[in-house]
């Protein structure tokens, strides 16, 4: 039996795989440089990538559900994402 995957699911999964690859590469860079200062710079760079990936994957998922959910549910989803981003925002 052949299972067809939805385009939104494939896009979200590929973006998460790319994000994971970037995280692993960053870990190798930290080990390679072996300096706390450089490791903090690399880690801070990852802090910028994470929320962007969250927003993009959520957007892809919401567009994939666009015909199945009401406008009110869209508002709740975006409010939830906004709360997450506000919660992890540094001062």
C-alpha positions in Angstrom: 0.0 0.0 0.0 1.4 3.4 -1.0 0.8 6.2 1.4 0.9 9.7 0.0 2.3 12.4 2.3 0.8 15.8 2.4 3.0 18.6 1.0 2.7 20.6 4.3 3.9 17.6 6.3 6.9 17.1 4.0 7.8 20.8 4.2 7.6 20.8 8.0 9.6 17.7 8.3 12.3 18.9 5.9 12.6 22.2 7.7 13.0 20.4 11.1 15.7 18.1 9.6 17.5 21.1 8.3 17.2 22.7 11.7 18.5 19.6 13.4 21.5 19.4 11.0 22.3 23.0 11.8 22.2 22.2 15.5 24.5 19.2 15.1 26.9 21.3 13.0 27.0 24.0 15.6 27.8 21.4 18.3 30.8 20.2 16.2 31.9 23.8 15.8 31.8 24.3 19.5 34.0 21.2 20.0 36.3 22.3 17.2 37.0 25.8 18.6 37.1 24.6 22.2 36.6 28.1 23.6 33.8 29.2 25.9 33.5 32.6 24.2 33.1 31.2 20.7 30.7 28.5 22.0 28.5 31.2 23.4 28.5 33.1 20.1 27.6 29.9 18.3 24.9 29.2 20.8 23.5 32.7 20.5 23.3 32.3 16.8 21.2 29.2 17.3 18.9 31.2 19.5 18.0 33.3 16.4 17.4 30.3 14.2 15.1 28.4 16.6 12.2 30.9 16.7 12.4 31.4 12.9 12.1 27.7 12.4 9.2 27.5 14.8 7.3 30.3 13.0 7.9 28.9 9.6 6.9 25.4 10.4 3.8 26.6 12.2 2.9 28.8 9.2 3.3 25.8 6.9 1.1 23.7 9.1 -1.5 26.3 9.5 -1.7 26.8 5.7 -2.0 23.0 5.4 -5.0 23.2 7.7 -6.5 26.4 6.2 -9.5 24.8 4.7 -10.3 22.7 7.8 -10.2 25.2 10.7 -12.2 28.4 11.5 -10.8 31.9 11.6 -11.2 31.9 15.4 -8.8 28.9 15.6 -6.3 30.8 13.5 -6.3 33.6 16.1 -5.7 31.1 18.9 -2.8 29.5 17.1 -1.1 32.7 16.4 -1.7 34.0 19.9 -0.1 30.7 21.2 2.9 31.2 19.0 3.2 34.8 20.1 3.1 33.7 23.8 5.9 31.2 23.2 8.0 33.8 21.5 7.3 36.3 24.2 8.2 33.7 26.9 11.6 32.9 25.4 12.5 36.5 24.4 15.6 37.7 26.2 15.5 41.2 27.8 
